[in-house]
């Protein structure tokens, strides 16, 4: 009887270890960054005003660089990161003699992205973007 209980206990322990192994492996694994390289058409809404800049991104793993194009802010260098599908990129520009840091924070879903944009002390807005 004691041998049967020991055998059942051993089987239960093995099953428990086998079932928990994928959970431990998943916790240690990081999601591969979304592919965001290319040109994106942005629709930016700031207090009911809509502007349509674009950004061309180059990607090296999680690191982003590129060029931002806007009628208001001109052409600016972009830096940022992509972790899984979470993206953040920013530019620093001059607007009416003041330096403004513009930071986009959002999520990527294949060929679209959406999120918020911060213009420092000038306010915030929302954006959507579509890969061209």
N, C-alpha and C positions, 0 to 999 in steps of 0.2 A: 504494500500500500504506500509506504514511504517513497519507494522508487517511482511510482506513478505520479505522486504529487510533485516530486523533484523534476520529473520529465515535463509535466505540464507547466511548472514554474519556469523552466528553462525555455520552453517554446514561447510562453507569454513574454518573457524578457527579450527574446530574439525578435518577436513581432513588434514589440514596442520600439526597439532600437531601429529596426528596418523602417518603420513608419515615421520616426522622428528624423531620420537622416536627411530626407529632402527638405525639411523645414530648416534645418541648420545650414544646409548648402545654399538655400535661397536667401537666407539672411546675410550671408557673406558675399553674395554676388551683387554687383552693381549693374543697373540697367545700362545698356549701350546708348550713347547719346543719339538723339534723333538727327537725321541728315538734314541740315538747314542751309548747306552751301548753295549759293545761287542768288538770283534777284527776287525780291519780294515787293509787291505793291501794297502799301499801307494805307488804311483809312483811319484817320485819327480824329477823335471827337473830343474837343476841349470846350466845355461849357456851352454846348450847342453849336459851336463852330467846327466845321469839318475841313481838314486839310489832307492832301494825298501825297505824302513823301514816298520815297522808295529807299530800299537798302539792299546793297549787294554784299553778301557775306562769304568769306572764306573760312573753312573749318579745318582745324587740326586737332582731332580728338574732341575734347571738351572746350577748346579755346577758339574764340571767334575774333576775326578782324574783318575789316571791309570799309565800304564807303557808303555814306548816307547822302541822299540827294533831296533837297527841299527848296521850294520857291522862297520860303521865309528865311531859312537858316543857311542856304547854299549847300556846298559840298563839304562834308566833314568826315574825319576818320572815325571808325567804329571799333570799339573793343567790347568783348563780352564772353559769356560762357553758356554752354548747353550741357545740362546734366539730366540724363533720361529725356523727358520731354519738357523739362523746365528751362526756359530761356531767359537770359538777362543780357541786354546790350545797351551801351550808352555812347553819347557824343558830348563834346563840350563845344559850345558855339558862342558867338557874340550877337546879342540882340539889343539894338538901340544903345550900344556902348556898354552894355552889361554882359558879363560872362554868365552863361546859363548851362548847367549840366542837365541833359535830357536823358532819362533812364527808362527803358522799356522793360517790363517784367511780365512774362506770360507763359503760356503753354503751347506746344506744337502738336498738331495732329496731321501727320503726313504732309499735305501741301497747304495747310492753313495754320494760322496762329492767332491767338487773342490774348488780351490782358490789359494791364494798366500802364500809363506813362506818367512819370513825374517830371515836372519842369521846375524843380526846386521851389523857391518862394513864389513863383508865378502860378502855381497850381498843379492840378492833376487832370487826367483824362483817361479815356479808354481807347483801345485800338483793336483792329482786326487786320490781318494781312493774308495775302494769297501769293503763293510761289508762282512766278512767271515761267 
